[in-house]
């Protein structure tokens, strides 16, 4: 997905101002998101949230690994 900021106040504008242009994130598709998320938690992976997030627009379920990785 290629993104472009919609205005000077969008999260993407602020992200680019802080980190510069480039890859925002890489996505993987898995067969069982709950299982893979729990494996990450058990193995000490830091996520940006404590649960799987549901995108209200497209119903995509997702979880993000902390950017420190």
Predicted model as a PDB file, atoms N, CA, C, CB and O in Angstrom, pLDDT in the B-factor column:
MODEL        1                                                                  
ATOM      1  N   UNK A   1       0.850  -1.171   0.000  1.00 62.00           N  
ATOM      2  CA  UNK A   1       0.000   0.000   0.000  1.00 62.00           C  
ATOM      3  C   UNK A   1       0.889   1.225   0.000  1.00 62.00           C  
ATOM      4  CB  UNK A   1      -0.963   0.003   1.213  1.00 62.00           C  
ATOM      5  O   UNK A   1       1.827   1.320   0.792  1.00 62.00           O  
ATOM      6  N   UNK A   2       0.605   2.142  -0.865  1.00 65.00           N  
ATOM      7  CA  UNK A   2       1.328   3.418  -0.900  1.00 65.00           C  
ATOM      8  C   UNK A   2       0.416   4.469  -0.289  1.00 65.00           C  
ATOM      9  CB  UNK A   2       1.757   3.813  -2.371  1.00 65.00           C  
ATOM     10  O   UNK A   2      -0.727   4.637  -0.712  1.00 65.00           O  
ATOM     11  N   UNK A   3       0.928   5.169   0.701  1.00 72.00           N  
ATOM     12  CA  UNK A   3       0.150   6.185   1.403  1.00 72.00           C  
ATOM     13  C   UNK A   3       0.668   7.574   1.097  1.00 72.00           C  
ATOM     14  CB  UNK A   3       0.176   5.939   2.903  1.00 72.00           C  
ATOM     15  O   UNK A   3       1.851   7.768   0.819  1.00 72.00           O  
ATOM     16  N   UNK A   4      -0.230   8.529   1.154  1.00 75.00           N  
ATOM     17  CA  UNK A   4       0.124   9.926   0.987  1.00 75.00           C  
ATOM     18  C   UNK A   4      -0.658  10.711   2.035  1.00 75.00           C  
ATOM     19  CB  UNK A   4      -0.182  10.435  -0.472  1.00 75.00           C  
ATOM     20  O   UNK A   4      -1.858  10.488   2.197  1.00 75.00           O  
ATOM     21  N   UNK A   5      -0.005  11.623   2.747  1.00 78.00           N  
ATOM     22  CA  UNK A   5      -0.730  12.412   3.750  1.00 78.00           C  
ATOM     23  C   UNK A   5      -1.878  13.191   3.105  1.00 78.00           C  
ATOM     24  CB  UNK A   5       0.232  13.384   4.469  1.00 78.00           C  
ATOM     25  O   UNK A   5      -1.745  13.723   2.003  1.00 78.00           O  
ATOM     26  N   UNK A   6      -3.005  13.245   3.814  1.00 80.00           N  
ATOM     27  CA  UNK A   6      -4.161  13.980   3.302  1.00 80.00           C  
ATOM     28  C   UNK A   6      -4.087  15.464   3.626  1.00 80.00           C  
ATOM     29  CB  UNK A   6      -5.438  13.400   3.868  1.00 80.00           C  
ATOM     30  O   UNK A   6      -4.618  16.295   2.889  1.00 80.00           O  
ATOM     31  N   UNK A   7      -3.423  15.795   4.734  1.00 87.00           N  
ATOM     32  CA  UNK A   7      -3.253  17.199   5.105  1.00 87.00           C  
ATOM     33  C   UNK A   7      -2.089  17.314   6.079  1.00 87.00           C  
ATOM     34  CB  UNK A   7      -4.559  17.780   5.731  1.00 87.00           C  
ATOM     35  O   UNK A   7      -1.481  16.308   6.445  1.00 87.00           O  
ATOM     36  N   UNK A   8      -1.783  18.514   6.493  1.00 87.00           N  
ATOM     37  CA  UNK A   8      -0.622  18.728   7.359  1.00 87.00           C  
ATOM     38  C   UNK A   8      -0.817  18.209   8.782  1.00 87.00           C  
ATOM     39  CB  UNK A   8      -0.296  20.192   7.408  1.00 87.00           C  
ATOM     40  O   UNK A   8       0.144  18.161   9.550  1.00 87.00           O  
ATOM     41  N   UNK A   9      -2.042  17.817   9.151  1.00 85.00           N  
ATOM     42  CA  UNK A   9      -2.326  17.339  10.495  1.00 85.00           C  
ATOM     43  C   UNK A   9      -2.493  15.829  10.585  1.00 85.00           C  
ATOM     44  CB  UNK A   9      -3.554  18.001  11.006  1.00 85.00           C  
ATOM     45  O   UNK A   9      -2.708  15.302  11.677  1.00 85.00           O  
ATOM     46  N   UNK A  10      -2.399  15.126   9.473  1.00 85.00           N  
ATOM     47  CA  UNK A  10      -2.623  13.686   9.475  1.00 85.00           C  
ATOM     48  C   UNK A  10      -1.491  12.951  10.199  1.00 85.00           C  
ATOM     49  CB  UNK A  10      -2.757  13.170   8.039  1.00 85.00           C  
ATOM     50  O   UNK A  10      -0.375  13.455  10.321  1.00 85.00           O  
ATOM     51  N   UNK A  11      -1.816  11.739  10.676  1.00 81.00           N  
ATOM     52  CA  UNK A  11      -0.785  10.950  11.359  1.00 81.00           C  
ATOM     53  C   UNK A  11       0.393  10.676  10.440  1.00 81.00           C  
ATOM     54  CB  UNK A  11      -1.369   9.629  11.866  1.00 81.00           C  
ATOM     55  O   UNK A  11       1.536  10.614  10.894  1.00 81.00           O  
ATOM     56  N   UNK A  12       0.121  10.509   9.141  1.00 83.00           N  
ATOM     57  CA  UNK A  12       1.185  10.201   8.193  1.00 83.00           C  
ATOM     58  C   UNK A  12       2.110  11.400   7.995  1.00 83.00           C  
ATOM     59  CB  UNK A  12       0.591   9.765   6.851  1.00 83.00           C  
ATOM     60  O   UNK A  12       3.324  11.231   7.889  1.00 83.00           O  
ATOM     61  N   UNK A  13       1.553  12.597   7.944  1.00 87.00           N  
ATOM     62  CA  UNK A  13       2.371  13.805   7.855  1.00 87.00           C  
ATOM     63  C   UNK A  13       3.303  13.893   9.054  1.00 87.00           C  
ATOM     64  CB  UNK A  13       1.484  15.062   7.771  1.00 87.00           C  
ATOM     65  O   UNK A  13       4.496  14.159   8.906  1.00 87.00           O  
ATOM     66  N   UNK A  14       2.754  13.668  10.238  1.00 87.00           N  
ATOM     67  CA  UNK A  14       3.554  13.750  11.464  1.00 87.00           C  
ATOM     68  C   UNK A  14       4.621  12.655  11.504  1.00 87.00           C  
ATOM     69  CB  UNK A  14       2.648  13.643  12.699  1.00 87.00           C  
ATOM     70  O   UNK A  14       5.740  12.892  11.960  1.00 87.00           O  
ATOM     71  N   UNK A  15       4.276  11.470  11.031  1.00 82.00           N  
ATOM     72  CA  UNK A  15       5.241  10.370  10.984  1.00 82.00           C  
ATOM     73  C   UNK A  15       6.404  10.722  10.057  1.00 82.00           C  
ATOM     74  CB  UNK A  15       4.558   9.066  10.516  1.00 82.00           C  
ATOM     75  O   UNK A  15       7.564  10.531  10.423  1.00 82.00           O  
ATOM     76  N   UNK A  16       6.109  11.226   8.880  1.00 85.00           N  
ATOM     77  CA  UNK A  16       7.153  11.584   7.909  1.00 85.00           C  
ATOM     78  C   UNK A  16       8.019  12.720   8.443  1.00 85.00           C  
ATOM     79  CB  UNK A  16       6.525  11.988   6.559  1.00 85.00           C  
ATOM     80  O   UNK A  16       9.235  12.710   8.252  1.00 85.00           O  
ATOM     81  N   UNK A  17       7.408  13.696   9.107  1.00 89.00           N  
ATOM     82  CA  UNK A  17       8.183  14.789   9.691  1.00 89.00           C  
ATOM     83  C   UNK A  17       9.159  14.262  10.744  1.00 89.00           C  
ATOM     84  CB  UNK A  17       7.245  15.839  10.313  1.00 89.00           C  
ATOM     85  O   UNK A  17      10.285  14.746  10.853  1.00 89.00           O  
ATOM     86  N   UNK A  18       8.723  13.276  11.511  1.00 86.00           N  
ATOM     87  CA  UNK A  18       9.555  12.743  12.596  1.00 86.00           C  
ATOM     88  C   UNK A  18      10.609  11.755  12.102  1.00 86.00           C  
ATOM     89  CB  UNK A  18       8.679  12.068  13.631  1.00 86.00           C  
ATOM     90  O   UNK A  18      11.758  11.804  12.541  1.00 86.00           O  
ATOM     91  N   UNK A  19      10.219  10.843  11.174  1.00 83.00           N  
ATOM     92  CA  UNK A  19      11.109   9.756  10.780  1.00 83.00           C  
ATOM     93  C   UNK A  19      11.596   9.835   9.334  1.00 83.00           C  
ATOM     94  CB  UNK A  19      10.417   8.458  10.989  1.00 83.00           C  
ATOM     95  O   UNK A  19      12.502   9.094   8.954  1.00 83.00           O  
ATOM     96  N   UNK A  20      11.020  10.707   8.533  1.00 83.00           N  
ATOM     97  CA  UNK A  20      11.408  10.795   7.129  1.00 83.00           C  
ATOM     98  C   UNK A  20      10.603   9.830   6.264  1.00 83.00           C  
ATOM     99  CB  UNK A  20      12.896  10.513   6.975  1.00 83.00           C  
ATOM    100  O   UNK A  20       9.846   9.000   6.767  1.00 83.00           O  
ATOM    101  N   UNK A  21      10.784   9.959   4.976  1.00 84.00           N  
ATOM    102  CA  UNK A  21      10.077   9.099   4.035  1.00 84.00           C  
ATOM    103  C   UNK A  21      10.688   7.707   4.031  1.00 84.00           C  
ATOM    104  CB  UNK A  21      10.107   9.698   2.624  1.00 84.00           C  
ATOM    105  O   UNK A  21      11.836   7.521   4.435  1.00 84.00           O  
ATOM    106  N   UNK A  22       9.923   6.744   3.579  1.00 79.00           N  
ATOM    107  CA  UNK A  22      10.423   5.378   3.488  1.00 79.00           C  
ATOM    108  C   UNK A  22       9.351   4.389   3.870  1.00 79.00           C  
ATOM    109  CB  UNK A  22      11.643   5.192   4.372  1.00 79.00           C  
ATOM    110  O   UNK A  22       8.161   4.705   3.855  1.00 79.00           O  
ATOM    111  N   UNK A  23       9.778   3.195   4.212  1.00 78.00           N  
ATOM    112  CA  UNK A  23       8.845   2.122   4.557  1.00 78.00           C  
ATOM    113  C   UNK A  23       8.289   2.372   5.956  1.00 78.00           C  
ATOM    114  CB  UNK A  23       9.541   0.729   4.479  1.00 78.00           C  
ATOM    115  O   UNK A  23       9.039   2.580   6.910  1.00 78.00           O  
ATOM    116  N   UNK A  24       6.981   2.347   6.059  1.00 74.00           N  
ATOM    117  CA  UNK A  24       6.317   2.538   7.353  1.00 74.00           C  
ATOM    118  C   UNK A  24       6.249   1.223   8.108  1.00 74.00           C  
ATOM    119  CB  UNK A  24       4.901   3.118   7.163  1.00 74.00           C  
ATOM    120  O   UNK A  24       6.576   1.166   9.294  1.00 74.00           O  
ATOM    121  N   UNK A  25       5.824   0.164   7.428  1.00 77.00           N  
ATOM    122  CA  UNK A  25       5.805  -1.153   8.059  1.00 77.00           C  
ATOM    123  C   UNK A  25       5.683  -2.241   6.999  1.00 77.00           C  
ATOM    124  CB  UNK A  25       4.647  -1.256   9.073  1.00 77.00           C  
ATOM    125  O   UNK A  25       5.307  -1.982   5.856  1.00 77.00           O  
ATOM    126  N   UNK A  26       6.006  -3.448   7.402  1.00 82.00           N  
ATOM    127  CA  UNK A  26       5.898  -4.633   6.551  1.00 82.00           C  
ATOM    128  C   UNK A  26       4.821  -5.521   7.164  1.00 82.00           C  
ATOM    129  CB  UNK A  26       7.284  -5.399   6.425  1.00 82.00           C  
ATOM    130  O   UNK A  26       4.790  -5.709   8.380  1.00 82.00           O  
ATOM    131  N   UNK A  27       3.947  -6.061   6.339  1.00 88.00           N  
ATOM    132  CA  UNK A  27       2.851  -6.888   6.838  1.00 88.00           C  
ATOM    133  C   UNK A  27       3.029  -8.346   6.423  1.00 88.00           C  
ATOM    134  CB  UNK A  27       1.509  -6.357   6.328  1.00 88.00           C  
ATOM    135  O   UNK A  27       3.539  -8.650   5.345  1.00 88.00           O  
ATOM    136  N   UNK A  28       2.598  -9.221   7.300  1.00 90.00           N  
ATOM    137  CA  UNK A  28       2.588 -10.654   7.030  1.00 90.00           C  
ATOM    138  C   UNK A  28       1.177 -11.175   7.251  1.00 90.00           C  
ATOM    139  CB  UNK A  28       3.611 -11.409   7.933  1.00 90.00           C  
ATOM    140  O   UNK A  28       0.466 -10.706   8.140  1.00 90.00           O  
ATOM    141  N   UNK A  29       0.782 -12.129   6.454  1.00 93.00           N  
ATOM    142  CA  UNK A  29      -0.491 -12.811   6.634  1.00 93.00           C  
ATOM    143  C   UNK A  29      -0.211 -14.145   7.307  1.00 93.00           C  
ATOM    144  CB  UNK A  29      -1.238 -13.005   5.272  1.00 93.00           C  
ATOM    145  O   UNK A  29       0.700 -14.868   6.905  1.00 93.00           O  
ATOM    146  N   UNK A  30      -0.992 -14.472   8.331  1.00 96.00           N  
ATOM    147  CA  UNK A  30      -0.832 -15.743   9.037  1.00 96.00           C  
ATOM    148  C   UNK A  30      -2.170 -16.469   9.078  1.00 96.00           C  
ATOM    149  CB  UNK A  30      -0.286 -15.519  10.474  1.00 96.00           C  
ATOM    150  O   UNK A  30      -3.225 -15.850   8.941  1.00 96.00           O  
ATOM    151  N   UNK A  31      -2.124 -17.763   9.264  1.00 97.00           N  
ATOM    152  CA  UNK A  31      -3.344 -18.566   9.303  1.00 97.00           C  
ATOM    153  C   UNK A  31      -4.135 -18.355  10.593  1.00 97.00           C  
ATOM    154  CB  UNK A  31      -3.002 -20.035   9.146  1.00 97.00           C  
ATOM    155  O   UNK A  31      -5.365 -18.388  10.575  1.00 97.00           O  
ATOM    156  N   UNK A  32      -3.436 -18.137  11.715  1.00 97.00           N  
ATOM    157  CA  UNK A  32      -4.113 -18.004  12.996  1.00 97.00           C  
ATOM    158  C   UNK A  32      -3.475 -16.854  13.772  1.00 97.00           C  
ATOM    159  CB  UNK A  32      -4.045 -19.333  13.807  1.00 97.00           C  
ATOM    160  O   UNK A  32      -2.474 -17.042  14.464  1.00 97.00           O  
ATOM    161  N   UNK A  33      -4.059 -15.670  13.652  1.00 96.00           N  
ATOM    162  CA  UNK A  33      -3.477 -14.482  14.264  1.00 96.00           C  
ATOM    163  C   UNK A  33      -3.427 -14.590  15.786  1.00 96.00           C  
ATOM    164  CB  UNK A  33      -4.266 -13.252  13.861  1.00 96.00           C  
ATOM    165  O   UNK A  33      -2.431 -14.199  16.396  1.00 96.00           O  
ATOM    166  N   UNK A  34      -4.473 -15.108  16.401  1.00 96.00           N  
ATOM    167  CA  UNK A  34      -4.481 -15.233  17.855  1.00 96.00           C  
ATOM    168  C   UNK A  34      -3.326 -16.102  18.343  1.00 96.00           C  
ATOM    169  CB  UNK A  34      -5.811 -15.815  18.327  1.00 96.00           C  
ATOM    170  O   UNK A  34      -2.650 -15.757  19.312  1.00 96.00           O  
ATOM    171  N   UNK A  35      -3.105 -17.225  17.674  1.00 97.00           N  
ATOM    172  CA  UNK A  35      -2.022 -18.141  18.056  1.00 97.00           C  
ATOM    173  C   UNK A  35      -0.659 -17.467  17.898  1.00 97.00           C  
ATOM    174  CB  UNK A  35      -2.077 -19.428  17.206  1.00 97.00           C  
ATOM    175  O   UNK A  35       0.185 -17.565  18.789  1.00 97.00           O  
ATOM    176  N   UNK A  36      -0.442 -16.795  16.790  1.00 96.00           N  
ATOM    177  CA  UNK A  36       0.851 -16.148  16.548  1.00 96.00           C  
ATOM    178  C   UNK A  36       1.073 -14.986  17.516  1.00 96.00           C  
ATOM    179  CB  UNK A  36       0.939 -15.648  15.096  1.00 96.00           C  
ATOM    180  O   UNK A  36       2.195 -14.764  17.970  1.00 96.00           O  
ATOM    181  N   UNK A  37       0.019 -14.253  17.830  1.00 96.00           N  
ATOM    182  CA  UNK A  37       0.116 -13.164  18.792  1.00 96.00           C  
ATOM    183  C   UNK A  37       0.507 -13.706  20.161  1.00 96.00           C  
ATOM    184  CB  UNK A  37      -1.213 -12.394  18.878  1.00 96.00           C  
ATOM    185  O   UNK A  37       1.383 -13.146  20.820  1.00 96.00           O  
ATOM    186  N   UNK A  38      -0.131 -14.787  20.593  1.00 97.00           N  
ATOM    187  CA  UNK A  38       0.191 -15.391  21.884  1.00 97.00           C  
ATOM    188  C   UNK A  38       1.624 -15.916  21.923  1.00 97.00           C  
ATOM    189  CB  UNK A  38      -0.782 -16.521  22.191  1.00 97.00           C  
ATOM    190  O   UNK A  38       2.297 -15.801  22.947  1.00 97.00           O  
ATOM    191  N   UNK A  39       2.093 -16.489  20.822  1.00 97.00           N  
ATOM    192  CA  UNK A  39       3.494 -16.935  20.750  1.00 97.00           C  
ATOM    193  C   UNK A  39       4.433 -15.756  20.971  1.00 97.00           C  
ATOM    194  CB  UNK A  39       3.790 -17.607  19.384  1.00 97.00           C  
ATOM    195  O   UNK A  39       5.432 -15.870  21.680  1.00 97.00           O  
ATOM    196  N   UNK A  40       4.103 -14.628  20.359  1.00 95.00           N  
ATOM    197  CA  UNK A  40       4.925 -13.429  20.541  1.00 95.00           C  
ATOM    198  C   UNK A  40       4.933 -12.966  21.980  1.00 95.00           C  
ATOM    199  CB  UNK A  40       4.432 -12.310  19.649  1.00 95.00           C  
ATOM    200  O   UNK A  40       5.989 -12.642  22.524  1.00 95.00           O  
ATOM    201  N   UNK A  41       3.768 -12.931  22.603  1.00 96.00           N  
ATOM    202  CA  UNK A  41       3.658 -12.515  24.004  1.00 96.00           C  
ATOM    203  C   UNK A  41       4.484 -13.441  24.890  1.00 96.00           C  
ATOM    204  CB  UNK A  41       2.177 -12.509  24.462  1.00 96.00           C  
ATOM    205  O   UNK A  41       5.253 -12.974  25.730  1.00 96.00           O  
ATOM    206  N   UNK A  42       4.330 -14.739  24.708  1.00 97.00           N  
ATOM    207  CA  UNK A  42       5.061 -15.731  25.507  1.00 97.00           C  
ATOM    208  C   UNK A  42       6.564 -15.581  25.340  1.00 97.00           C  
ATOM    209  CB  UNK A  42       4.638 -17.146  25.118  1.00 97.00           C  
ATOM    210  O   UNK A  42       7.321 -15.781  26.289  1.00 97.00           O  
ATOM    211  N   UNK A  43       6.996 -15.230  24.136  1.00 96.00           N  
ATOM    212  CA  UNK A  43       8.428 -15.097  23.858  1.00 96.00           C  
ATOM    213  C   UNK A  43       8.974 -13.694  24.107  1.00 96.00           C  
ATOM    214  CB  UNK A  43       8.699 -15.483  22.437  1.00 96.00           C  
ATOM    215  O   UNK A  43      10.105 -13.390  23.727  1.00 96.00           O  
ATOM    216  N   UNK A  44       8.171 -12.837  24.746  1.00 96.00           N  
ATOM    217  CA  UNK A  44       8.656 -11.528  25.165  1.00 96.00           C  
ATOM    218  C   UNK A  44       8.700 -10.462  24.077  1.00 96.00           C  
ATOM    219  CB  UNK A  44       9.996 -11.679  25.723  1.00 96.00           C  
ATOM    220  O   UNK A  44       9.406  -9.465  24.225  1.00 96.00           O  
ATOM    221  N   UNK A  45       7.966 -10.652  22.999  1.00 95.00           N  
ATOM    222  CA  UNK A  45       7.916  -9.642  21.939  1.00 95.00           C  
ATOM    223  C   UNK A  45       7.050  -8.482  22.424  1.00 95.00           C  
ATOM    224  CB  UNK A  45       7.355 -10.243  20.598  1.00 95.00           C  
ATOM    225  O   UNK A  45       5.963  -8.700  22.959  1.00 95.00           O  
ATOM    226  N   UNK A  46       7.522  -7.266  22.242  1.00 94.00           N  
ATOM    227  CA  UNK A  46       6.754  -6.079  22.603  1.00 94.00           C  
ATOM    228  C   UNK A  46       5.887  -5.662  21.424  1.00 94.00           C  
ATOM    229  CB  UNK A  46       7.689  -4.921  23.033  1.00 94.00           C  
ATOM    230  O   UNK A  46       6.379  -5.502  20.307  1.00 94.00           O  
ATOM    231  N   UNK A  47       4.601  -5.487  21.679  1.00 94.00           N  
ATOM    232  CA  UNK A  47       3.648  -5.039  20.672  1.00 94.00           C  
ATOM    233  C   UNK A  47       3.202  -3.621  21.002  1.00 94.00           C  
ATOM    234  CB  UNK A  47       2.431  -5.996  20.593  1.00 94.00           C  
ATOM    235  O   UNK A  47       3.394  -3.147  22.121  1.00 94.00           O  
ATOM    236  N   UNK A  48       2.609  -2.953  20.030  1.00 90.00           N  
ATOM    237  CA  UNK A  48       2.123  -1.596  20.262  1.00 90.00           C  
ATOM    238  C   UNK A  48       0.796  -1.577  21.006  1.00 90.00           C  
ATOM    239  CB  UNK A  48       1.978  -0.866  18.946  1.00 90.00           C  
ATOM    240  O   UNK A  48       0.357  -0.518  21.456  1.00 90.00           O  
ATOM    241  N   UNK A  49       0.157  -2.718  21.141  1.00 91.00           N  
ATOM    242  CA  UNK A  49      -1.081  -2.819  21.916  1.00 91.00           C  
ATOM    243  C   UNK A  49      -1.113  -4.171  22.613  1.00 91.00           C  
ATOM    244  CB  UNK A  49      -2.337  -2.635  21.005  1.00 91.00           C  
ATOM    245  O   UNK A  49      -0.369  -5.086  22.259  1.00 91.00           O  
ATOM    246  N   UNK A  50      -1.975  -4.280  23.596  1.00 93.00           N  
ATOM    247  CA  UNK A  50      -2.061  -5.523  24.361  1.00 93.00           C  
ATOM    248  C   UNK A  50      -3.074  -6.499  23.768  1.00 93.00           C  
ATOM    249  CB  UNK A  50      -2.426  -5.220  25.800  1.00 93.00           C  
ATOM    250  O   UNK A  50      -3.345  -7.548  24.353  1.00 93.00           O  
ATOM    251  N   UNK A  51      -3.627  -6.156  22.618  1.00 94.00           N  
ATOM    252  CA  UNK A  51      -4.620  -7.014  21.982  1.00 94.00           C  
ATOM    253  C   UNK A  51      -4.560  -6.856  20.468  1.00 94.00           C  
ATOM    254  CB  UNK A  51      -6.032  -6.689  22.501  1.00 94.00           C  
ATOM    255  O   UNK A  51      -3.906  -5.950  19.953  1.00 94.00           O  
ATOM    256  N   UNK A  52      -5.240  -7.733  19.775  1.00 96.00           N  
ATOM    257  CA  UNK A  52      -5.372  -7.636  18.321  1.00 96.00           C  
ATOM    258  C   UNK A  52      -6.351  -6.511  18.017  1.00 96.00           C  
ATOM    259  CB  UNK A  52      -5.854  -8.996  17.691  1.00 96.00           C  
ATOM    260  O   UNK A  52      -7.414  -6.419  18.632  1.00 96.00           O  
ATOM    261  N   UNK A  53      -5.991  -5.662  17.073  1.00 93.00           N  
ATOM    262  CA  UNK A  53      -6.799  -4.490  16.739  1.00 93.00           C  
ATOM    263  C   UNK A  53      -7.628  -4.771  15.491  1.00 93.00           C  
ATOM    264  CB  UNK A  53      -5.901  -3.245  16.525  1.00 93.00           C  
ATOM    265  O   UNK A  53      -7.148  -5.389  14.540  1.00 93.00           O  
ATOM    266  N   UNK A  54      -8.870  -4.314  15.505  1.00 92.00           N  
ATOM    267  CA  UNK A  54      -9.763  -4.469  14.369  1.00 92.00           C  
ATOM    268  C   UNK A  54      -9.911  -3.125  13.665  1.00 92.00           C  
ATOM    269  CB  UNK A  54     -11.143  -5.015  14.817  1.00 92.00           C  
ATOM    270  O   UNK A  54     -10.321  -2.144  14.285  1.00 92.00           O  
ATOM    271  N   UNK A  55      -9.579  -3.072  12.370  1.00 88.00           N  
ATOM    272  CA  UNK A  55      -9.776  -1.863  11.579  1.00 88.00           C  
ATOM    273  C   UNK A  55     -11.274  -1.732  11.300  1.00 88.00           C  
ATOM    274  CB  UNK A  55      -8.943  -1.905  10.240  1.00 88.00           C  
ATOM    275  O   UNK A  55     -11.852  -2.610  10.661  1.00 88.00           O  
ATOM    276  N   UNK A  56     -11.912  -0.658  11.764  1.00 88.00           N  
ATOM    277  CA  UNK A  56     -13.360  -0.537  11.610  1.00 88.00           C  
ATOM    278  C   UNK A  56     -13.817  -0.327  10.170  1.00 88.00           C  
ATOM    279  CB  UNK A  56     -13.852   0.592  12.446  1.00 88.00           C  
ATOM    280  O   UNK A  56     -14.988  -0.544   9.856  1.00 88.00           O  
ATOM    281  N   UNK A  57     -12.921   0.085   9.308  1.00 87.00           N  
ATOM    282  CA  UNK A  57     -13.301   0.348   7.920  1.00 87.00           C  
ATOM    283  C   UNK A  57     -13.333  -0.929   7.093  1.00 87.00           C  
ATOM    284  CB  UNK A  57     -12.340   1.344   7.292  1.00 87.00           C  
ATOM    285  O   UNK A  57     -14.312  -1.199   6.398  1.00 87.00           O  
ATOM    286  N   UNK A  58     -12.262  -1.713   7.166  1.00 88.00           N  
ATOM    287  CA  UNK A  58     -12.192  -2.907   6.302  1.00 88.00           C  
ATOM    288  C   UNK A  58     -12.234  -4.226   7.071  1.00 88.00           C  
ATOM    289  CB  UNK A  58     -10.931  -2.863   5.478  1.00 88.00           C  
ATOM    290  O   UNK A  58     -12.099  -5.297   6.480  1.00 88.00           O  
ATOM    291  N   UNK A  59     -12.421  -4.147   8.386  1.00 91.00           N  
ATOM    292  CA  UNK A  59     -12.514  -5.332   9.249  1.00 91.00           C  
ATOM    293  C   UNK A  59     -11.218  -6.141   9.314  1.00 91.00           C  
ATOM    294  CB  UNK A  59     -13.629  -6.222   8.765  1.00 91.00           C  
ATOM    295  O   UNK A  59     -11.239  -7.303   9.718  1.00 91.00           O  
ATOM    296  N   UNK A  60     -10.107  -5.551   8.926  1.00 91.00           N  
ATOM    297  CA  UNK A  60      -8.808  -6.212   8.998  1.00 91.00           C  
ATOM    298  C   UNK A  60      -8.378  -6.311  10.454  1.00 91.00           C  
ATOM    299  CB  UNK A  60      -7.745  -5.449   8.160  1.00 91.00           C  
ATOM    300  O   UNK A  60      -8.355  -5.314  11.176  1.00 91.00           O  
ATOM    301  N   UNK A  61      -8.042  -7.515  10.872  1.00 94.00           N  
ATOM    302  CA  UNK A  61      -7.511  -7.730  12.216  1.00 94.00           C  
ATOM    303  C   UNK A  61      -5.997  -7.680  12.115  1.00 94.00           C  
ATOM    304  CB  UNK A  61      -8.002  -9.095  12.830  1.00 94.00           C  
ATOM    305  O   UNK A  61      -5.407  -8.306  11.234  1.00 94.00           O  
ATOM    306  N   UNK A  62      -5.370  -6.938  13.016  1.00 93.00           N  
ATOM    307  CA  UNK A  62      -3.930  -6.761  12.917  1.00 93.00           C  
ATOM    308  C   UNK A  62      -3.319  -6.469  14.276  1.00 93.00           C  
ATOM    309  CB  UNK A  62      -3.599  -5.643  11.943  1.00 93.00           C  
ATOM    310  O   UNK A  62      -4.004  -6.074  15.220  1.00 93.00           O  
ATOM    311  N   UNK A  63      -2.028  -6.671  14.346  1.00 94.00           N  
ATOM    312  CA  UNK A  63      -1.251  -6.340  15.531  1.00 94.00           C  
ATOM    313  C   UNK A  63       0.100  -5.847  15.038  1.00 94.00           C  
ATOM    314  CB  UNK A  63      -1.105  -7.575  16.509  1.00 94.00           C  
ATOM    315  O   UNK A  63       0.623  -6.344  14.040  1.00 94.00           O  
ATOM    316  N   UNK A  64       0.657  -4.877  15.731  1.00 90.00           N  
ATOM    317  CA  UNK A  64       1.919  -4.295  15.311  1.00 90.00           C  
ATOM    318  C   UNK A  64       2.997  -4.583  16.350  1.00 90.00           C  
ATOM    319  CB  UNK A  64       1.771  -2.781  15.087  1.00 90.00           C  
ATOM    320  O   UNK A  64       2.785  -4.412  17.550  1.00 90.00           O  
ATOM    321  N   UNK A  65       4.141  -5.016  15.871  1.00 90.00           N  
ATOM    322  CA  UNK A  65       5.306  -5.227  16.738  1.00 90.00           C  
ATOM    323  C   UNK A  65       5.962  -3.874  16.973  1.00 90.00           C  
ATOM    324  CB  UNK A  65       6.326  -6.251  16.103  1.00 90.00           C  
ATOM    325  O   UNK A  65       6.049  -3.061  16.053  1.00 90.00           O  
ATOM    326  N   UNK A  66       6.420  -3.625  18.182  1.00 88.00           N  
ATOM    327  CA  UNK A  66       7.061  -2.371  18.530  1.00 88.00           C  
ATOM    328  C   UNK A  66       8.174  -2.016  17.562  1.00 88.00           C  
ATOM    329  CB  UNK A  66       7.602  -2.438  19.932  1.00 88.00           C  
ATOM    330  O   UNK A  66       8.917  -2.891  17.117  1.00 88.00           O  
ATOM    331  N   UNK A  67       8.293  -0.734  17.234  1.00 80.00           N  
ATOM    332  CA  UNK A  67       9.267  -0.289  16.228  1.00 80.00           C  
ATOM    333  C   UNK A  67      10.726  -0.484  16.668  1.00 80.00           C  
ATOM    334  CB  UNK A  67       9.031   1.175  15.907  1.00 80.00           C  
ATOM    335  O   UNK A  67      11.631  -0.365  15.842  1.00 80.00           O  
ATOM    336  N   UNK A  68      10.968  -0.780  17.941  1.00 81.00           N  
ATOM    337  CA  UNK A  68      12.344  -1.000  18.401  1.00 81.00           C  
ATOM    338  C   UNK A  68      12.964  -2.251  17.789  1.00 81.00           C  
ATOM    339  CB  UNK A  68      12.377  -1.107  19.917  1.00 81.00           C  
ATOM    340  O   UNK A  68      14.182  -2.423  17.827  1.00 81.00           O  
ATOM    341  N   UNK A  69      12.133  -3.123  17.225  1.00 78.00           N  
ATOM    342  CA  UNK A  69      12.642  -4.326  16.578  1.00 78.00           C  
ATOM    343  C   UNK A  69      13.066  -4.014  15.172  1.00 78.00           C  
ATOM    344  CB  UNK A  69      11.598  -5.436  16.583  1.00 78.00           C  
ATOM    345  O   UNK A  69      13.526  -4.901  14.454  1.00 78.00           O  
TER     346      UNK A  69                                                      
ENDMDL                                                                          
END                                                                             
